[in-house]
Amino acid sequence: MMKKLIALFFAVFVATAAQAQEAPDAMVQRVTEDVLDIIRKDKDIQSGDTRKVIDLVEKKVLPNFNFTHMTALALGREWRKASPQQQTQLTDEFRTLLVRTYSNALTSYKNQKVVYKPLKMAATDTDVLVRTEILQPGSKPVQLDYSLEKQGADWKVYDVVVAGISLVSNYRDQFNQEVRNGGIDGLIASIATKNKSQDNGPAKSEKK
């Protein structure tokens, strides 16, 4: 009897936890609104404090991304030719590149409104597209969509599609050309150089 009660309790507990899991569209909306709310209230970020923006992205955005999958997609078939160490280096450098790109985009935020479209998914889906739209006064809306995959109990973003253009696909031709010219190590060095130039360039602004 005790074993049956324990089994019943466990089943109810798991079912309750599953129901409480955050839906992919709810996660995207929560993270987006949290980030934008911080930007609206932080005058340092509004004035272009890159370090604070990067810190915000690191804490709020990055935990919801699968950078290994993103890097593999961006590299295409060349990914399988890279050693485990090279794959780790590529992922780390690509992650840094995307953080800088995302951070620069946030510094240009001017109270645009984000509209979240209804999510179309079945209960058994493990790969979904969350669609949003950025409303800009005086300009056409920009479609901003997120491709997410389920990992365990969580949803992770593995691609971002801006106005119909996939972020990871946009890098693929560039990365493949770098591999043809200098191999995997050449690509790693090229991305690392870009990251360093962004760190030292005029876009980096910090309060002193």
C-alpha positions as CSV (number, residue, x, y, z in Angstrom):
1,M,0.0,0.0,0.0
2,M,2.8,2.4,1.0
3,K,4.6,1.8,-2.4
4,K,1.3,2.5,-4.2
5,L,0.8,5.8,-2.3
6,I,4.4,6.9,-3.0
7,A,4.0,6.0,-6.7
8,L,0.7,8.0,-6.8
9,F,2.3,11.0,-5.1
10,F,5.2,10.9,-7.5
11,A,2.9,10.7,-10.5
12,V,0.8,13.7,-9.3
13,F,4.0,15.6,-8.5
14,V,5.4,15.1,-12.0
15,A,2.1,15.9,-13.6
16,T,1.8,19.1,-11.6
17,A,5.4,20.1,-12.4
18,A,4.8,19.5,-16.1
19,Q,1.7,21.7,-16.1
20,A,3.7,24.4,-14.4
21,Q,6.4,24.4,-17.0
22,E,6.7,27.7,-18.8
23,A,5.4,27.7,-22.4
24,P,7.9,28.9,-25.1
25,D,5.9,32.0,-26.0
26,A,5.4,32.9,-22.3
27,M,9.2,32.6,-21.8
28,V,10.0,34.8,-24.7
29,Q,7.5,37.4,-23.6
30,R,8.8,37.3,-20.0
31,V,12.4,37.7,-20.9
32,T,11.7,40.4,-23.4
33,E,9.6,42.5,-21.1
34,D,12.1,42.0,-18.2
35,V,14.9,43.3,-20.4
36,L,13.0,46.2,-21.9
37,D,11.7,47.2,-18.5
38,I,15.2,47.4,-17.1
39,I,16.3,49.5,-20.2
40,R,13.5,51.9,-19.7
41,K,14.4,52.5,-16.1
42,D,18.2,52.5,-16.4
43,K,19.6,55.9,-17.6
44,D,23.1,54.5,-17.9
45,I,22.0,52.0,-20.4
46,Q,20.0,54.6,-22.3
47,S,23.1,56.7,-22.5
48,G,25.0,53.8,-24.1
49,D,26.8,52.2,-21.2
50,T,27.9,49.0,-23.1
51,R,29.2,47.2,-20.0
52,K,25.8,47.4,-18.3
53,V,24.0,46.3,-21.4
54,I,26.3,43.3,-21.8
55,D,25.8,42.4,-18.1
56,L,22.1,42.6,-18.7
57,V,22.3,40.3,-21.7
58,E,24.5,37.9,-19.8
59,K,22.1,37.6,-16.9
60,K,18.7,37.8,-18.5
61,V,19.1,36.6,-22.1
62,L,21.9,34.1,-22.5
63,P,20.5,31.4,-20.1
64,N,17.6,31.0,-22.6
65,F,19.8,30.3,-25.7
66,N,21.4,27.1,-26.9
67,F,24.7,28.5,-28.4
68,T,26.1,25.1,-29.2
69,H,23.2,24.3,-31.5
70,M,23.4,27.9,-33.0
71,T,27.1,27.5,-33.7
72,A,26.6,24.1,-35.3
73,L,23.8,25.5,-37.5
74,A,25.9,28.5,-38.5
75,L,28.8,26.3,-39.4
76,G,26.8,23.7,-41.3
77,R,28.5,20.5,-42.4
78,E,31.9,22.0,-41.4
79,W,30.9,21.6,-37.7
80,R,31.4,17.8,-37.9
81,K,35.0,18.3,-39.1
82,A,35.9,20.4,-36.0
83,S,37.5,18.7,-33.0
84,P,35.6,18.8,-29.7
85,Q,38.1,21.5,-28.5
86,Q,37.6,23.5,-31.7
87,Q,33.8,23.2,-31.3
88,T,34.1,24.6,-27.8
89,Q,36.2,27.5,-29.0
90,L,33.9,28.3,-31.9
91,T,30.9,28.2,-29.6
92,D,32.6,30.5,-27.1
93,E,33.6,33.0,-29.7
94,F,30.3,32.9,-31.6
95,R,28.5,33.4,-28.3
96,T,30.6,36.5,-27.6
97,L,30.0,37.9,-31.1
98,L,26.2,37.4,-30.7
99,V,26.3,39.1,-27.2
100,R,28.0,42.1,-28.7
101,T,25.5,42.2,-31.6
102,Y,22.5,41.9,-29.3
103,S,23.9,44.4,-26.9
104,N,24.4,47.0,-29.6
105,A,20.8,46.5,-30.8
106,L,19.5,47.1,-27.3
107,T,21.4,50.4,-26.9
108,S,19.4,51.7,-29.9
109,Y,16.1,50.8,-28.3
110,K,13.7,53.8,-28.3
111,N,10.5,52.6,-26.6
112,Q,9.3,50.5,-29.6
113,K,6.4,48.3,-28.8
114,V,6.6,44.5,-29.0
115,V,3.5,42.6,-30.2
116,Y,3.4,38.9,-29.4
117,K,1.6,36.7,-31.9
118,P,-0.5,33.7,-31.0
119,L,1.6,30.5,-30.7
120,K,0.7,27.6,-32.9
121,M,1.9,24.3,-31.4
122,A,0.7,20.9,-30.4
123,A,1.2,19.5,-26.9
124,T,3.8,17.1,-28.2
125,D,5.9,19.6,-30.2
126,T,9.5,20.0,-29.2
127,D,10.5,22.6,-31.8
128,V,8.4,25.8,-32.2
129,L,8.5,29.2,-33.7
130,V,7.5,32.1,-31.5
131,R,6.5,35.1,-33.6
132,T,6.7,38.7,-32.5
133,E,6.5,42.1,-34.2
134,I,8.4,45.3,-33.4
135,L,6.2,48.4,-33.9
136,Q,8.3,51.5,-34.8
137,P,6.7,55.0,-35.1
138,G,6.9,56.2,-38.6
139,S,8.3,52.9,-40.0
140,K,7.0,49.6,-41.0
141,P,6.8,46.9,-38.3
142,V,9.7,44.5,-38.1
143,Q,9.0,40.8,-37.8
144,L,11.2,39.2,-35.1
145,D,10.8,35.5,-34.6
146,Y,12.5,33.0,-32.3
147,S,13.1,29.3,-33.1
148,L,13.1,27.3,-29.9
149,E,13.7,23.6,-29.0
150,K,12.7,21.8,-25.9
151,Q,15.6,20.6,-23.7
152,G,14.3,18.6,-20.7
153,A,11.8,20.9,-19.0
154,D,13.1,24.1,-20.6
155,W,12.8,25.8,-24.0
156,K,16.0,27.2,-25.5
157,V,16.3,29.6,-28.5
158,Y,18.6,28.3,-31.3
159,D,17.9,30.9,-34.0
160,V,16.5,34.4,-34.4
161,V,14.8,35.4,-37.6
162,V,14.7,39.1,-38.3
163,A,12.5,40.3,-41.2
164,G,12.6,36.8,-42.6
165,I,16.4,36.4,-42.4
166,S,17.8,33.7,-40.1
167,L,20.6,34.9,-37.9
168,V,22.5,31.6,-38.0
169,S,22.0,31.2,-41.8
170,N,23.2,34.7,-42.3
171,Y,26.6,33.7,-40.9
172,R,26.9,30.4,-42.7
173,D,28.3,31.7,-46.0
174,Q,30.8,33.9,-44.2
175,F,31.9,31.1,-41.9
176,N,32.3,28.6,-44.7
177,Q,34.4,31.1,-46.7
178,E,36.6,31.6,-43.6
179,V,37.0,27.8,-43.3
180,R,38.0,27.4,-46.9
181,N,40.6,30.1,-46.5
182,G,42.1,29.2,-43.2
183,G,40.5,26.1,-41.9
184,I,38.6,25.8,-38.6
185,D,41.4,27.5,-36.6
186,G,41.3,30.4,-39.1
187,L,37.6,30.9,-38.5
188,I,38.1,30.8,-34.7
189,A,40.9,33.5,-35.1
190,S,38.7,35.6,-37.4
191,I,35.8,35.7,-34.9
192,A,38.1,36.3,-32.0
193,T,39.6,39.3,-33.9
194,K,36.1,40.7,-34.5
195,N,35.2,40.3,-30.8
196,K,38.4,42.1,-29.7
197,S,37.8,45.0,-32.2
198,Q,34.3,45.4,-30.8
199,D,35.7,45.5,-27.3
200,N,38.2,48.2,-28.2
201,G,36.1,50.1,-30.7
202,P,34.2,53.3,-30.4
203,A,30.9,51.4,-29.7
204,K,32.2,50.6,-26.2
205,S,31.1,53.3,-23.8
206,E,31.5,53.1,-20.1
207,K,30.8,55.4,-17.1
208,K,33.9,56.5,-15.3
